[in-house]
Amino acid sequence: MSPRDAGGAWYRQPVVWVGAVVLAASIAGCVWLIVVAERYADPPLPVEGLQVLTMPLTRPPTKTPRPPP
């Protein structure tokens, strides 16, 4: 590699280093959030009966019978 081409090497490009720093900070932040989340218990949600997102999974019983068609 000639001295003229050495200036264009990947390790001489500041954008590569900025990208590497951002990637490392993102990974470190993810690891930190996982470590902090492990310290706190997640209390269970109060569930009354069979429901998904507060939508009942079964139909409520009818009070009056339907007339035959």
C-alpha positions in Angstrom: 0.0 0.0 0.0 1.5 3.3 -1.0 1.5 6.3 1.4 -1.0 8.0 -0.9 -3.5 5.2 -0.4 -3.0 5.0 3.3 -5.2 8.0 3.9 -8.2 6.2 2.4 -7.9 3.1 4.7 -11.0 2.2 6.6 -9.4 2.9 10.0 -8.7 6.5 8.9 -12.3 7.2 8.3 -14.0 9.0 11.2 -17.4 7.8 10.2 -16.3 4.2 10.8 -15.2 5.0 14.3 -18.4 7.0 15.1 -20.4 4.0 13.9 -18.4 1.6 16.0 -18.8 3.8 19.1 -22.6 4.1 18.5 -22.8 0.3 18.1 -20.8 -0.4 21.2 -22.9 2.1 23.2 -26.1 0.5 22.0 -25.0 -3.0 23.0 -23.8 -1.7 26.4 -27.1 0.0 26.9 -29.0 -3.2 26.1 -26.9 -5.2 28.5 -27.3 -2.5 31.2 -31.1 -2.6 30.8 -31.2 -6.4 31.1 -29.1 -6.3 34.3 -31.2 -3.6 35.9 -34.4 -5.4 34.9 -33.2 -8.6 36.6 -33.2 -6.7 40.0 -36.9 -5.9 40.1 -39.6 -8.5 40.2 -42.5 -8.2 37.7 -45.7 -8.6 39.8 -48.4 -10.8 38.1 -51.4 -9.0 36.7 -54.8 -9.6 38.4 -56.7 -11.8 36.1 -60.4 -12.6 36.7 -61.5 -15.5 34.6 -60.6 -16.2 31.0 -59.7 -12.9 29.3 -57.3 -11.7 26.7 -56.7 -7.9 26.8 -59.9 -7.4 28.9 -61.9 -9.2 26.2 -63.9 -12.2 27.5 -63.1 -15.5 25.8 -66.6 -16.9 26.3 -70.0 -15.4 25.6 -72.0 -14.3 28.7 -75.1 -16.4 29.4 -78.3 -15.0 27.9 -81.0 -13.9 30.4 -84.0 -14.7 28.2 -84.1 -17.5 25.7 -84.3 -16.6 22.0 -87.5 -17.2 20.2 -87.3 -20.0 17.6 -87.0 -18.7 14.0 
